[in-house]
């Protein structure tokens, strides 16, 4: 699963159907990053089982 954040942002996203999923100008990590914040929308989609990874 990929984790992405916009350049200059501290918020990481992992659901490709998140409204804030970065598609340009982003950093990507293959595993959960040690620092930064996790997106609340991605957390909600993950909990509801609607996250597209």
C-alpha positions in Angstrom: 0.0 0.0 0.0 1.3 3.5 -0.9 1.2 6.5 1.4 1.2 9.9 -0.2 1.4 13.5 1.0 1.4 16.7 -1.0 4.8 18.4 -1.1 5.0 20.7 1.9 2.2 18.9 3.8 2.4 16.7 6.9 -0.8 14.7 6.2 -0.4 11.3 4.7 -3.2 9.6 2.6 -3.5 5.9 1.7 -7.0 5.6 0.2 -6.9 6.5 -3.5 -10.6 7.4 -3.3 -9.9 10.1 -0.6 -11.0 13.6 -1.8 -7.5 14.8 -0.9 -5.5 12.0 -2.5 -2.5 13.7 -4.2 -2.0 13.0 -7.9 0.7 15.6 -8.6 3.6 17.1 -6.6 3.6 14.5 -3.8 6.0 12.3 -1.7 5.2 8.6 -1.7 6.2 5.9 0.8 5.6 2.1 0.4 5.0 1.7 4.2 3.3 3.7 6.9 5.5 6.8 7.6 6.9 7.2 11.1 6.2 11.0 11.2 3.4 13.3 10.1 -0.4 13.1 10.5 -2.7 10.5 9.0 -5.7 11.7 7.1 -9.0 11.7 8.9 -10.9 11.0 5.8 -8.7 8.0 5.0 -9.1 6.7 8.6 -12.9 6.9 8.2 -12.9 5.1 4.8 -10.6 2.4 6.3 -12.9 1.9 9.3 -16.0 1.8 7.0 -14.4 -0.7 4.6 -14.6 1.7 1.7 -11.0 2.6 1.3 -9.5 1.9 -2.2 -5.9 1.1 -1.7 
